[in-house]
Amino acid sequence: MTSKRGQEYCLIVEGSYYSESEAQRALQDPFIEDWVERTGHFRIHNLDEIEVAKDVTLGSLQIFMIDEEVFEIISNDASLPLTEKKARMVKEALQRQAIFDEIKVVPLEEDDVI
């Protein structure tokens, strides 16, 4: 599929998580642990400072369950949507952390936005 300029993307991930909150926690934990190791502390407002990939913060990512053990990760920041490049960088970061079993980058359809 040829990407359109300005097209927003999302990640479809699979993993052994049984709820959105469990998957969200799994997504956040390794990045928070790295942050604490670097800074020595963590507060909830730091989610908007912790970069998962260039220009993508942990606080800007939202996860939704779309099927059993299948989740969609989107940007919840309308001013900084996930472009294809950013989505691929997030995918690489998640693969390095081994958080999910499968990770795909796909275009986000306008009617998919919750």
Summary of the structure (lengths in Angstrom):
residues: 114
radius of gyration: 13.7
end to end distance: 23.5
largest distance: 44.0
contacts: 300
relative contact order: 0.28
helix: 39%
strand: 26%
